[in-house]
Amino acid sequence: MSQNQRSILIADEMHPSLFAMLDEAGFMYDYQPKITREGLLNQIAPFNGLIIRSKTTVDEEIFSKAPNLQFIGRAGAGLDLIDLDAAERRNIRVFHAGAGNRDAVAEHTVGMLLGLLANILKADHEVRQGIWDREGNRGYELGNLTVGLVGYGNNGSATARRLSGFGCRVLAYDKYLTNYGDAFAQEATLEQIIAEADVLSLHVPLTDDTRMMINDTFIDRFAKPFYLINIARGEITSLSALVRGLESGKVRGVCLDVLENEKLAKLTPEQQASFDYLRQSNRVVLTPHIAGWTHESYVRINEVLVKDLMNV
């Protein structure tokens, strides 16, 4: 690859470790973390590569202004901000750095679940208020539960590896894989998970198939009350359906690192009502989309990203 073919526009804020890696690999780049969409449209034309995080949407309009674009790197896991069909039509390579934050996501998933099962957040809040309620905070042991993982890629498999240490039974379903069962998870159908799981943990990308997958119908199909964990994408889960599940008892508890609308100042009336219910419930653990957001993963994502760039 010539120097001319190594010109990259970096359109989102990145950890500074990236630049030394790019320099060592011989890439030329223009770092513009504050670039607007208008600026991107005006400046993308000469570049052969584009690196984004989570604020930049790459659609047909962007592609039409990028005649020299050969690859897009996503510093993270999800590719839902990129029109993959449009990229494929133009033979533009798209890759992500999902392997860079999988350990962080897996640890966060298990941490949220343990916090919910052991009433850690609820008990902490009560003790700070001078309430010493042992019986009211009697928890459940993870080792006695069956955990169903939907999605067994980077995040799902890393989560299964960590769950294995607790002795719980782990079932994994992934529609895109075959023969993926291993020492940490048993390959299963979605129907088996619905029939047997006590915990459902989501590790799938946001697609037309997964958008609002967790709805009233899906929840009603579960054979027994279950805990839900979503550290994937918020739009996979209907918050109003979760509220109805919690009210009916079909959903025992919820861990959410993502929401269907994460702009809390711009919620619809229905979303606001659901969010108000969830944030006041002691059966819900909430974090602000930080499952893969560790100091270590910030650097590791860049390492994976640059390695993929060199392979391109």
N, C-alpha and C positions, 0 to 999 in steps of 0.2 A: 504494500500500500504506500503510495507516494505521500509526501508531505501535504500536497494539495488535497488529498483524500482524507486527511486526518483533522480537518477543521471542524470543531464542535462548538455549538452554542449551548451554554449551560443556563437554563431558563428558570431555575429555582434555587433557593438557598441550599448550599451544601456544606458538609463538614470540611474544614480546611485541609484535612488529610488527603482529600481527593487531588488537590493540585500538584503536590509532590509526586503522586502516583502517575498522573497524566504526563508530567514533565519527564519522568524517568522512562515512560513508555514511548515518548516522542510525539505526543499529540499536540496540536495547536488548538487553542480554545479561547472563547470569549465568555467570560463569566458575567452574567447580567441577572442577578437574583431578583431584582425589582422590576424586570421588564413587564410591560403590560401586553395585553393581547394585540393591541394595535401595533405596538413596537415589534412584537414577534412577527406579525404579518409583514411588516415593512423590512425586517432585517434577516429573515430566515433564508432568503434566496441563495446566497453563496455557500451556505454551510452544508457539509456532508453528513454531519451528525447532530443529534439533539439529545440533551440529557434533561430530564424533568424529575420532579418529586410528586407532589400531590395537588398542586394548584393549577397546573397547566393542562388544558384540554387540547388534544391534538385531533382535529377533525378534517373533513374534506376541504374546508376553507384554508386551513393551514397547509395542507398538502399541495393545494393548487398554487401556493406561493413558494414552494420549496422544490424546484426542479432538480436540485443536486443532492437532495436528501437520500442517504443510503441506509441509515440506521437510527433507531431511537432507543435510548437506554433509560429505563425507569429505576430510579434509586429507591427501591422498595419492592413490594410484591405485586400489588394489584395493577392490572392493565385496563381497568374500566374507563379511564380517561382518554384512551387511545382508540380511534376507529381502526380496528384490526383488519377489517375487510378492505378498507381503503388502502391501508399500508400494504396488504398482500397484493392488491391489484397493481401497485407500483413497485413491487419487489423490494420493499423497504423492510429490512430486518428489525424486529422488535424483540427486546429481551429485558428481563427484570433481574433484580438482585434478591429474590425471595430467600435464597440460601443464607443471605447476610443477616437476616433478623429472625430466623426460625427459632433459634434457641431462646431469644428474648420473648417471643410470642408464646412458646411452650411454657416457659416459667411463669409468665403472667397468667396464662390460662389456668394452670394448676393452683397458683396463688389465689386467684379469684374464687375458684371452686372451694378450696380449703377454708377461705374466709367466710364463705356462705354456709358451708356445712357445719362449721364449728361456732357460728354466730359471733365471730371475732369483731366485726364492725359494730354489731348491735351491742354486744357486751361492753366494748370499749366506750361507746357513747353513754351507756347507762352508768358505768363506774365513774366517769367524769362528772356525772350529775349526782353522785353520791348514792347510787342504787346498786346494791350488792345482791343480785338475783342469780343464784347458781342454777336452780332447777329450771328457771325460765330460759336459760341459755344452754341447756343440755343439747349437745350436738350429735351428729352422725359421723360414722367412720367411712372414709372413702374406700377402704379396702373391702367393704361388704357390698359395694355397688357395682353395677354393670354400666360402663361408659361407652356410648356410641359416638364415634367420630365420623362426620360426614365430610369427606375429603381427606385423602391420604398422601398429599404431596409434601412439600417442605415442612409446613407448620403442623399438619396432622401427624406425620410420622415422628417429628421431634416431640410432640405432646405425648404420643403413645409411649415413647421411650421413658419419659419422666413418670408417667402414670404407672409404669410397670413396677416401679419401686414400692408402690403402696399395696401391691397385691390384688388390685381390683381387676375384674375381667374387662377387657377392652375389645370392642367390635369396631371394625372400620369398613366404611362403604365409599367407593370411588368409582363413578360411572366411566371414567376415562382410563382406568388401569385394569390389568388382569394379573392374577397370580402375585398379588402384593402382600399377602399375609406373611407375617414374620414372627420373631420371638416376642414382639411387644404388642401385637394386635392380631386378632382373628379376622380374616376376610369374611364379610357378611353382606347380605342384601339390605337395602333400605327397609324392606318389610320386616326383616329380622330385628333390626335396630328398633323399629317402632313397636315391635312385640315384646322386646326383652330389656331395653335400656332403662336405667334409672336416671341417667344423665345424657343429654344430647349436646355435643359440642360441634360448632360449625367451623369448617376450615376450607371453604370453597370461595372461588372468585364471584364477583357480581356479573351475571350474564342474564340474558332474557329468560333462561330456564330457572335461575335461582332468585330472581327479583321477587320479593314478597313470598318466598317459598314457605316461610313459617307464618301461616295464616290460621284462621279458625278451623278450616277443614283438616289441615295437617296436624294441629294440636289435638283435635278430637280423635284422630286415628290412633293415638298412643294408647297402648294397652293399660298403662298404669300412670299415675302422676309422676312427673319427671322434672328435673332441673334443666334449664337451658343456658348455654354459654354461647355468646356470639362475640368473637374477636376478629371476625372476617370483614364484612361490609354491612353497614347499618340497614341498607335497603333490602337485605335478604329477609329481615324480620319485621313484621307488622307490629308496632308498639300497641295499637289498640287491641289486636288479637292476644298479645301477651297479657295485657291488663285483664281481659275477659278470662284468660286461662288462670291467672292468679286469683281472681274473684271466685271462680268455680272450684278451685282446688286442683284442677288438672295440671297446672304448672305449680310446682312446689317452691321454686325460687328461680331467680334469674341473675346471670352475670353478663353485663353489657359493657364492652369497651367501645362500641360503635352504636350510633343511632341512625334511624332512617333520615333524620334531618339534624345535622350537627351544628347548624347555625341557630343557636338557642334563642337568639333575639328575633328570629324570623320563622317561628313555628306556626303552622296553621292552627286554628282553634282545636281541631281534633288532636293534632300532635301535642299541643300544649296541655290538653286535658290528660292525655296518656302519660306525658312526661311528669306532670304534677303528681299523678298517682304513683308512678314508679319511684320518684325521688323521695317520697314520704314513706315508702314501704320498707320494713326491716327485712323483707325477703328478697331484696334487690341490692346488688353490688354494682356500682357504676364507676367507670374510669373514662377519661377524655381521649380516647383513641391513642393510647400510649403502649399497647401491648408489645409492639416491636421497637419501642422508642427508648432504648438504653444507651448509655455512653459507649458501651462496647459495640452495639449493633450499628451505631452511626459510622464508625470506622470500618467495620466488617462489610457493610453494604458497599462502601466505596471499593474495597478490595475485590469483591465479587464483580462489581460493575466494570472495573478496569480490565480484569481478566477476560470478561466477555467481549469488551471492546477490542482487545488484542486478537481474540479469536475471529472477530469479524474481519 
